[in-house]
Amino acid sequence: MLNRVLILVAEDEQFIALEVALAIEDAGSTVLGPAASVEQALALIEANTVGAAILDVNLTDGEITPVAELLNSRGIPMVLQSGVGLPTALSAQFPDMEFVMKPCEGAKLVARLGQIISER
């Protein structure tokens, strides 16, 4: 399912990023990042072949929308997460996007991402 997939992690909270990264590695995949900003995430996407992503909705330099748009245009599966909910504009733009409220265990996020990938 997730074996050897390069998974972008965009998360500005270090402890959450670490937990998600460890869960990704435990699932047999490789972590790209974590990126703490939209700018960093976009640069990582341009420089790598991303297979999937786990994205925090709000990063240090703003909402994740440009990253989600780029990944979506490339057909890359992703899970969005936030502690404050999904912004209305983002949910309107991506009505079928998988969204999880924080706090959520990293292993559960990775498992959900694996389900999304296997359903494709």
N, C-alpha and C positions, 0 to 999 in steps of 0.2 A: 504494500500500500504506500507507505512513505519511505521505503527503502531507497536510500541514495538520492533523495530529492533535495535540491538546494532550496531552502526555505528562508525567505526574507523575514526578519523580525524588525518591526518598527515600533519601538517602545522607549519612552524617555524616563521611565522609572526603573532604576538599575536592578532592584531586587526582582521585579516582575520580569524584566528582560532576561535575567539570569535563570529564573525558574523555567521560563518558556524555552530558552536555549538548551537547558539540560534535558527537558522533556523531548525536544526535537532530536537531540543526540541519542537519547534512550530509545527512540523509535527507529534509529538506524539512518537518520538523515543528517544533512550538513546545514549548519546555521550560517546565514549571510547577515552580518550585522552583529549586534543590533544597531539600528540607526535611531538616533535620538531626535532627528529633525526630518522634515519633509525633504529638504535639500540633500541631506545624506542619503535618504532612501532612494530618491530619484537617481543620484549618482551611482549607487550600488546596482540598481536595475539596469542602467545603461552599460555598466561594465561587466555584467554577469548574466548567465542564462538562468533566470529565476524559475523554479518549478511551482512554487506556491508561496503564500505569505500569511503572516499573522500581524495585523496592524492595529495599533492604538489609534483611536479617532483623533485625539489631540496630542500633538507633539510640541516641542519647544518653540517652533516657528510657525505653528498654525495647524489647521485641520488637514487631515490626511487625503482630502479629496483629489489633489493632483496625482498622488501615488495610486489611489484606487482607480482613477480614470485610466492611467497608463497600463496598469496590470489588467484591468477589464478589457481594454482594447486588444491586448495580446492573448486573451483567453486564459489568464493565469488564475487558478482558484485561490480564494483568500477568505479569511475570517477577520472581521472587525471586532474590536472590543473597546469598551469605555466604562468609566465609573460614573458618568453623568448622563448616559443615554446617547442615542444616535441623533445628531442634528437633523431637523426636518428636511433641509435641502439635500442632505446626503441620503436620507432614506427615500426621498422622492426620486433622486437620480438613480439609486440602486435598490429598488424595492425587493429584489430577491436575494440581496446580499446577506450572508450569514452574519449575525450580530450576537455578541455575548456580553452580558454585563459583568464588570469587575466587582468584586474579586472572583476570579475563576482559576482553578488549578491549571497549571501549564499542561499537564497530561491530558486534561479534558479538552483544552483548546486543540492540541495536536491530534487527539482522537477524532474530534469533529472535522478537522481539516482532512484527515485521512478518509473519513466517510464521504466528504464532498468529492475528493479525488476519485474514489472508487465508483461513485455514481456517474462519473463522466464517461 
